């Protein structure tokens, strides 16, 4: 599976296109904002002769859904999220006004994803992990063959997602990181919702939030 990333909108959010040799592709967390960024996304899809077949979101904070109206209209695909993110999605209009990034009318989700589901396209299958804490029902997408993780805003290079937004909870987020992500292999590449990629091994060794949590919970161990 190939991953193409774009950094979009005033929040410097990472939007991803996943594709394989079949030329089917999945768009993840479309944050394209305005015609220039929309064209950038569409031009890449056209240049690689890709066929968008699914639109999936790790969560529904405003920076991750600004491009949803464009993608659903342009490619005729529907948004798929965890059902627990509906409350965040429904608040998007107010969030957009609050942050100065107004958003058009959002379509209703066409389907819901939950822990244990598989997202399939072309010859590729992604595992769905339930990782709440940054938002009420954040999910991550994992490619077990290529050992690539799309972590949304759960885990970043040297950091973690903020938990001061509605529905966020620090302890819940840390349990998601330790129970779901830290058991993955060191070499797993983490493609996060912001900043550059990292690996599970690097975060295990260097992430200060992980080290702090271990000091507070000496009963925990990570490989």
C-alpha positions as CSV (number, residue, x, y, z in Angstrom):
1,X,0.0,0.0,0.0
2,X,1.2,3.5,-0.9
3,X,0.5,6.5,1.2
4,X,0.5,10.1,-0.1
5,X,0.2,12.9,2.4
6,X,-0.9,16.5,2.0
7,X,-0.7,19.2,4.7
8,X,-3.8,21.3,4.5
9,X,-5.8,24.2,6.1
10,X,-4.7,26.7,8.8
11,X,-4.3,23.9,11.3
12,X,-1.6,22.1,9.2
13,X,-3.6,18.9,9.2
14,X,-2.4,15.8,7.3
15,X,-4.8,14.4,4.7
16,X,-3.9,11.0,3.3
17,X,-4.6,9.1,0.1
18,X,-4.0,5.3,0.4
19,X,-3.7,3.3,-2.8
20,X,-2.3,0.1,-4.3
21,X,-1.5,-1.5,-7.6
22,X,-5.2,-1.8,-8.5
23,X,-5.4,2.1,-8.6
24,X,-8.3,2.0,-6.1
25,X,-7.8,4.5,-3.3
26,X,-9.1,5.6,0.0
27,X,-9.2,9.2,1.2
28,X,-8.5,9.6,4.9
29,X,-9.3,12.8,7.0
30,X,-9.8,15.2,4.1
31,X,-8.8,18.6,5.4
32,X,-8.5,20.5,2.1
33,X,-9.8,24.0,2.5
34,X,-10.5,26.2,-0.4
35,X,-10.1,25.7,-4.2
36,X,-6.3,25.6,-4.2
37,X,-6.1,22.7,-1.8
38,X,-9.1,20.9,-3.4
39,X,-7.3,21.1,-6.7
40,X,-4.1,19.8,-5.2
41,X,-5.9,16.7,-3.9
42,X,-7.9,16.2,-7.2
43,X,-4.8,16.7,-9.4
44,X,-2.9,14.0,-7.5
45,X,-5.8,11.5,-7.9
46,X,-6.0,12.3,-11.6
47,X,-2.3,12.2,-12.2
48,X,-2.0,8.7,-10.7
49,X,-5.2,7.5,-12.4
50,X,-6.7,6.6,-9.1
51,X,-10.3,5.7,-8.3
52,X,-11.6,6.9,-4.9
53,X,-13.8,4.1,-3.5
54,X,-14.0,5.1,0.2
55,X,-13.8,8.1,2.5
56,X,-12.8,7.3,6.1
57,X,-12.1,9.5,9.0
58,X,-10.2,8.9,12.2
59,X,-12.3,11.5,14.0
60,X,-14.5,14.5,13.2
61,X,-12.7,17.6,14.5
62,X,-13.1,20.5,12.2
63,X,-9.5,20.4,10.7
64,X,-10.1,16.8,9.6
65,X,-13.4,17.3,7.9
66,X,-13.1,20.6,6.0
67,X,-12.8,18.7,2.8
68,X,-15.6,16.2,3.3
69,X,-18.2,18.2,1.3
70,X,-15.8,18.5,-1.6
71,X,-14.7,14.8,-1.6
72,X,-18.3,13.4,-1.3
73,X,-19.5,15.7,-4.1
74,X,-16.6,15.2,-6.4
75,X,-16.2,11.5,-6.1
76,X,-19.7,10.3,-5.1
77,X,-18.4,8.4,-2.0
78,X,-19.9,8.7,1.5
79,X,-18.2,9.4,4.8
80,X,-17.5,6.5,7.1
81,X,-16.8,7.3,10.8
82,X,-17.2,5.7,14.2
83,X,-20.8,6.2,15.4
84,X,-19.5,7.8,18.6
85,X,-18.1,10.7,16.5
86,X,-21.6,11.9,15.4
87,X,-21.8,14.4,18.2
88,X,-18.5,16.0,17.0
89,X,-19.6,15.9,13.4
90,X,-22.9,17.6,14.2
91,X,-21.0,20.4,16.1
92,X,-18.8,21.1,13.1
93,X,-20.6,24.2,11.9
94,X,-20.2,25.9,15.2
95,X,-16.6,24.7,15.5
96,X,-15.9,26.2,12.1
97,X,-17.3,29.6,13.1
98,X,-15.4,29.5,16.4
99,X,-12.0,28.9,14.6
100,X,-12.7,31.1,11.6
101,X,-12.9,28.2,9.2
102,X,-16.6,28.0,8.1
103,X,-17.6,24.8,6.5
104,X,-20.4,23.9,4.0
105,X,-23.2,21.6,4.7
106,X,-21.9,18.2,5.7
107,X,-23.5,15.0,4.4
108,X,-24.8,12.4,6.7
109,X,-22.3,9.5,7.1
110,X,-23.0,6.6,4.8
111,X,-21.6,4.0,7.2
112,X,-20.0,3.4,10.6
113,X,-16.8,1.8,11.6
114,X,-15.9,0.1,14.9
115,X,-13.2,-1.9,16.6
116,X,-12.4,-5.1,14.7
117,X,-13.8,-3.9,11.4
118,X,-11.8,-4.3,8.2
119,X,-11.5,-1.5,5.6
120,X,-10.9,-3.1,2.2
121,X,-10.0,-1.6,-1.2
122,X,-8.2,-3.0,-4.1
123,X,-5.9,-5.7,-2.7
124,X,-5.5,-3.9,0.6
125,X,-7.1,-4.6,4.0
126,X,-6.8,-2.2,7.0
127,X,-7.6,-3.1,10.6
128,X,-9.8,-0.6,12.6
129,X,-8.6,0.2,16.1
130,X,-10.8,2.0,18.6
131,X,-8.7,4.6,20.3
132,X,-10.8,7.2,22.1
133,X,-9.4,10.0,24.3
134,X,-8.5,12.8,21.9
135,X,-12.2,12.7,20.8
136,X,-15.0,10.6,22.0
137,X,-14.6,7.8,19.5
138,X,-11.3,8.2,17.6
139,X,-10.2,5.3,15.5
140,X,-6.9,4.4,13.9
141,X,-6.3,2.4,10.6
142,X,-3.5,-0.2,10.5
143,X,-2.0,-1.9,7.5
144,X,-0.5,-5.1,8.9
145,X,1.2,-6.1,5.7
146,X,3.1,-2.8,5.2
147,X,3.2,-2.1,9.0
148,X,1.8,1.4,8.6
149,X,-0.5,3.1,11.1
150,X,-2.7,6.1,10.5
151,X,-3.1,7.4,14.0
152,X,-5.2,10.5,13.5
153,X,-4.6,12.8,16.5
154,X,-4.0,10.0,19.0
155,X,-0.2,9.8,18.8
156,X,2.3,12.2,17.2
157,X,6.1,12.4,16.9
158,X,7.1,13.3,20.5
159,X,3.6,14.1,21.5
160,X,0.0,13.0,21.9
161,X,-3.4,14.4,21.0
162,X,-4.8,17.3,23.1
163,X,-7.5,16.3,25.5
164,X,-9.0,19.7,26.4
165,X,-11.7,19.7,23.7
166,X,-15.2,18.4,24.3
167,X,-15.2,14.6,24.7
168,X,-11.5,14.4,25.3
169,X,-10.0,12.6,28.3
170,X,-6.3,12.3,29.2
171,X,-6.5,8.9,31.0
172,X,-8.7,7.4,28.2
173,X,-6.2,8.6,25.6
174,X,-3.2,7.1,27.4
175,X,-5.0,3.8,27.8
176,X,-5.7,3.8,24.1
177,X,-2.0,4.4,23.4
178,X,-0.7,1.8,25.8
179,X,-3.4,-0.9,25.3
180,X,-3.7,-0.6,21.5
181,X,-0.7,1.1,19.9
182,X,2.3,0.3,22.1
183,X,1.9,-3.5,21.5
184,X,2.7,-2.9,17.8
185,X,6.2,-3.6,16.5
186,X,9.0,-1.1,16.7
187,X,9.2,-0.7,13.0
188,X,5.5,0.3,12.5
189,X,5.5,3.7,10.7
190,X,3.0,6.1,12.4
191,X,1.4,8.6,10.0
192,X,-0.3,11.1,12.2
193,X,-2.9,13.8,11.8
194,X,-0.2,16.5,12.2
195,X,3.6,16.8,11.9
196,X,5.9,14.3,10.2
197,X,5.8,10.5,10.5
198,X,7.5,8.6,13.3
199,X,7.7,4.9,14.4
200,X,6.2,3.0,17.3
201,X,9.8,2.2,18.4
202,X,10.9,5.9,18.4
203,X,7.8,6.9,20.4
204,X,8.4,4.0,22.9
205,X,11.9,5.3,23.4
206,X,11.6,9.0,23.2
207,X,8.0,10.3,23.7
208,X,7.9,12.2,27.0
209,X,4.2,11.6,27.6
210,X,4.8,7.9,27.4
211,X,7.7,8.1,29.8
212,X,5.7,10.2,32.3
213,X,2.8,7.7,32.2
214,X,5.2,4.9,32.9
215,X,6.5,6.8,35.9
216,X,3.0,7.3,37.2
217,X,2.1,3.7,36.6
218,X,5.1,1.5,37.4
219,X,3.0,-1.6,37.1
220,X,3.0,-1.1,33.3
221,X,5.7,-2.3,31.0
222,X,6.2,-1.9,27.3
223,X,8.6,-3.9,25.2
